[in-house]
Amino acid sequence: MALKDNLNAEVGAIFRNTWTETAGRVVPVPSDVGLGNKATLLDGAVVFYADLDGSTNMVDGKKWEFSAEIYKAFLHCAAKIVRDENGDITAYDGDRIMAIFIGDKKCDRAARAALKLKWAATNIVEPRMKAIYTTTDFKVKHTVGIDMSDLRAVRTGVRGDNDLVWVGRAANYAAKLNSLSSEYPTWITKSVYDGLTQAMKTYNSKDIWEARTWTTMNNLSIYRSNWGWVID
């Protein structure tokens, strides 16, 4: 079949065929979801996006080896921390990592992972970097965005070369929160904040989170934090 005919047939089928939805009990991998109009629903999934700030200027102005080491160090810490909090890593995208948290205390675990990453960036990545690159002016900065919503996993691509795309507000909002200031590395939506236990809202009677208004997103209520969570 000619390429044009194939594209017309496949795209027509996508828009014409009925969707089949299955409730998910675990975060799926691509082989768990069919290639047709099939979706796996995760009810109230918490999406965690971590993004290294200033990476474009870094690759423009630093040696590639330095940039690669920063990527590897930051993403290694993020991945280990996510797994330690029983999150599922779903994607690496350049200098970003996406993870999904489901199950008990999912908001607590995602938020704590973000605070641990802040601590690790400040107390592990940057000191280890400066121990080798003693004169560098580079600062390790990042953001983490976290949102919660129903989320559907849909398998996209072609046979032999495909992956999951995540359809739902949380995937988009968590990623968009990364555009906010890295001076407060952790940004969460109100739905995530409301899902936190009191132990994740305050420490020694001090608020961990500061309420803000996301003016570019229809004045959505969000919260930010520059706190870190000490890793033992």
VEXDREN-2710 file (C-alpha; in Angstrom, 1 decimal):
% VEXDREN-2710
k/r/px/py/pz
1/MET/0.0/0.0/0.0
2/ALA/1.3/3.5/-0.9
3/LEU/2.2/5.7/2.0
4/LYS/-0.6/8.2/1.3
5/ASP/-3.2/5.4/1.2
6/ASN/-1.8/3.9/4.4
7/LEU/-2.0/7.2/6.2
8/ASN/-5.5/7.8/5.1
9/ALA/-6.6/4.4/6.2
10/GLU/-4.9/4.4/9.6
11/VAL/-6.0/8.0/10.5
12/GLY/-9.5/7.3/9.3
13/ALA/-9.6/4.3/11.6
14/ILE/-8.4/6.3/14.6
15/PHE/-11.2/8.8/14.2
16/ARG/-13.9/6.3/13.3
17/ASN/-13.3/3.4/15.8
18/THR/-14.8/3.3/19.3
19/TRP/-12.6/3.6/22.3
20/THR/-12.2/0.7/24.8
21/GLU/-11.2/1.8/28.3
22/THR/-9.8/-0.4/31.1
23/ALA/-9.3/0.5/34.7
24/GLY/-5.7/0.4/35.7
25/ARG/-4.5/-0.9/39.1
26/VAL/-0.8/-0.3/38.3
27/VAL/1.0/2.2/36.1
28/PRO/1.1/0.5/32.7
29/VAL/4.0/0.0/30.3
30/PRO/3.5/0.1/26.5
31/SER/3.0/-3.6/26.2
32/ASP/0.0/-3.4/28.6
33/VAL/-2.0/-1.2/26.2
34/GLY/-3.2/-2.2/22.8
35/LEU/-2.2/-0.2/19.6
36/GLY/-5.8/0.4/18.6
37/ASN/-8.2/2.9/20.3
38/LYS/-7.6/1.5/23.7
39/ALA/-6.8/3.3/26.9
40/THR/-5.9/2.4/30.5
41/LEU/-7.5/4.7/33.1
42/LEU/-5.7/5.7/36.3
43/ASP/-8.1/7.3/38.7
44/GLY/-6.7/10.4/40.4
45/ALA/-3.1/9.9/39.3
46/VAL/-0.4/12.2/40.6
47/VAL/2.0/13.4/37.9
48/PHE/5.5/14.6/38.9
49/TYR/7.7/16.5/36.4
50/ALA/11.2/17.5/37.3
51/ASP/13.1/19.9/34.9
52/LEU/16.7/21.2/35.1
53/ASP/16.6/25.0/34.9
54/GLY/19.1/26.8/32.6
55/SER/20.1/23.8/30.6
56/THR/20.0/25.7/27.3
57/ASN/22.5/28.3/28.5
58/MET/24.6/25.5/29.9
59/VAL/24.9/23.6/26.7
60/ASP/25.6/26.8/24.8
61/GLY/28.3/28.0/27.2
62/LYS/29.9/24.9/28.8
63/LYS/31.8/21.9/27.5
64/TRP/29.6/19.0/26.5
65/GLU/31.2/16.7/29.1
66/PHE/30.2/19.1/31.8
67/SER/26.6/19.3/30.5
68/ALA/26.4/15.6/30.3
69/GLU/27.6/15.2/33.8
70/ILE/25.1/17.6/35.1
71/TYR/22.3/15.8/33.2
72/LYS/23.4/12.5/34.6
73/ALA/23.8/13.6/38.2
74/PHE/20.5/15.5/38.3
75/LEU/18.5/12.7/36.6
76/HIS/20.1/10.0/38.7
77/CYS/19.1/11.7/41.9
78/ALA/15.6/12.4/40.6
79/ALA/15.1/8.8/39.5
80/LYS/16.5/7.3/42.7
81/ILE/14.3/9.6/44.8
82/VAL/11.2/8.8/42.8
83/ARG/11.7/5.1/43.2
84/ASP/12.4/5.5/46.9
85/GLU/9.0/7.1/47.3
86/ASN/7.4/4.3/45.2
87/GLY/6.7/6.4/42.2
88/ASP/6.8/5.0/38.6
89/ILE/9.1/6.6/36.2
90/THR/7.3/7.0/32.8
91/ALA/9.7/9.1/30.7
92/TYR/13.0/10.8/30.4
93/ASP/12.9/13.8/28.0
94/GLY/16.2/15.6/27.6
95/ASP/16.8/17.2/31.0
96/ARG/13.4/16.2/32.4
97/ILE/11.9/13.2/34.1
98/MET/8.2/12.3/34.4
99/ALA/6.8/10.0/37.1
100/ILE/3.4/8.9/38.3
101/PHE/2.3/8.2/41.8
102/ILE/-0.8/6.1/42.6
103/GLY/-2.1/4.4/45.7
104/ASP/-1.9/5.3/49.4
105/LYS/-0.6/8.8/50.3
106/LYS/0.3/9.5/46.7
107/CYS/0.3/13.2/47.1
108/ASP/2.5/13.0/50.2
109/ARG/5.0/10.7/48.3
110/ALA/5.2/12.9/45.2
111/ALA/5.6/16.1/47.3
112/ARG/8.2/14.5/49.5
113/ALA/10.1/13.3/46.4
114/ALA/10.2/16.9/45.2
115/LEU/11.5/18.2/48.5
116/LYS/14.1/15.5/48.6
117/LEU/15.2/16.4/45.1
118/LYS/15.6/20.0/46.2
119/TRP/17.8/18.9/49.1
120/ALA/19.8/16.6/46.9
121/ALA/20.4/19.3/44.3
122/THR/21.7/21.7/47.0
123/ASN/23.6/19.3/49.2
124/ILE/24.8/16.5/46.8
125/VAL/24.9/17.6/43.2
126/GLU/26.2/21.1/43.6
127/PRO/28.9/20.3/46.2
128/ARG/30.1/17.2/44.2
129/MET/30.2/19.4/41.0
130/LYS/32.2/22.2/42.7
131/ALA/34.7/19.7/44.2
132/ILE/35.8/18.9/40.6
133/TYR/34.9/22.2/38.8
134/THR/36.2/24.6/41.4
135/THR/35.9/27.8/39.3
136/THR/32.6/27.2/37.6
137/ASP/29.9/29.8/37.9
138/PHE/27.1/27.3/37.1
139/LYS/24.3/26.9/39.7
140/VAL/22.3/23.7/39.8
141/LYS/18.7/24.9/39.7
142/HIS/15.5/23.0/38.8
143/THR/11.7/22.9/39.2
144/VAL/9.3/20.2/40.0
145/GLY/5.6/20.5/39.0
146/ILE/3.0/18.2/40.5
147/ASP/-0.7/17.9/39.6
148/MET/-3.4/15.3/40.1
149/SER/-6.3/14.2/37.8
150/ASP/-7.7/11.2/36.1
151/LEU/-5.1/10.0/33.6
152/ARG/-5.4/7.7/30.6
153/ALA/-2.5/5.9/29.0
154/VAL/-2.8/5.6/25.2
155/ARG/-0.3/3.7/23.1
156/THR/0.9/5.7/20.1
157/GLY/3.3/5.1/17.2
158/VAL/3.7/2.2/14.9
159/ARG/4.4/-1.5/15.4
160/GLY/7.9/-2.0/16.6
161/ASP/8.3/1.7/17.5
162/ASN/5.8/3.0/20.0
163/ASP/5.3/4.4/23.4
164/LEU/2.6/5.6/25.8
165/VAL/1.1/9.1/25.8
166/TRP/-0.6/10.3/28.9
167/VAL/-3.9/12.0/28.3
168/GLY/-5.2/14.2/31.2
169/ARG/-4.9/17.5/32.9
170/ALA/-2.2/16.4/35.4
171/ALA/0.3/15.5/32.7
172/ASN/0.0/18.9/31.0
173/TYR/-0.3/21.1/34.2
174/ALA/2.6/19.4/35.9
175/ALA/4.8/20.1/32.9
176/LYS/3.6/23.7/32.6
177/LEU/4.4/24.3/36.3
178/ASN/8.1/23.8/35.4
179/SER/8.0/27.2/33.6
180/LEU/7.6/29.0/37.0
181/SER/10.5/30.3/39.1
182/SER/13.2/27.9/40.2
183/GLU/13.8/30.1/43.3
184/TYR/10.9/28.0/44.6
185/PRO/11.7/24.6/43.1
186/THR/8.5/22.8/44.1
187/TRP/5.1/23.8/42.6
188/ILE/1.9/21.9/43.2
189/THR/-1.7/22.5/42.3
190/LYS/-4.5/22.9/44.9
191/SER/-5.8/19.4/44.3
192/VAL/-2.4/18.0/45.3
193/TYR/-2.2/20.3/48.3
194/ASP/-5.6/19.3/49.5
195/GLY/-4.5/15.7/49.2
196/LEU/-1.5/16.2/51.5
197/THR/-1.6/15.0/55.1
198/GLN/-0.9/17.6/57.8
199/ALA/2.6/16.2/58.3
200/MET/3.4/17.3/54.7
201/LYS/1.8/20.7/55.1
202/THR/3.6/22.0/58.2
203/TYR/6.8/21.3/60.1
204/ASN/7.2/22.5/63.7
205/SER/4.1/24.7/63.2
206/LYS/5.7/26.4/60.1
207/ASP/4.0/26.2/56.7
208/ILE/6.0/24.3/54.1
209/TRP/3.9/25.7/51.3
210/GLU/3.0/29.2/50.2
211/ALA/-0.3/29.8/48.3
212/ARG/-0.1/31.6/45.0
213/THR/-2.3/32.4/42.0
214/TRP/-1.3/31.1/38.6
215/THR/-2.3/34.1/36.6
216/THR/-1.4/32.7/33.2
217/MET/-3.7/29.7/33.8
218/ASN/-7.0/31.2/34.6
219/ASN/-5.9/32.2/38.1
220/LEU/-5.6/28.6/39.2
221/SER/-4.8/28.2/42.9
222/ILE/-1.3/26.7/43.3
223/TYR/1.3/26.4/46.1
224/ARG/5.1/26.7/46.0
225/SER/7.9/25.7/48.4
226/ASN/11.6/26.3/48.7
227/TRP/11.9/23.7/51.5
228/GLY/14.1/20.6/51.3
229/TRP/13.6/17.2/52.8
230/VAL/16.8/15.8/54.4
231/ILE/17.9/12.5/52.9
232/ASP/19.4/10.1/55.5
END
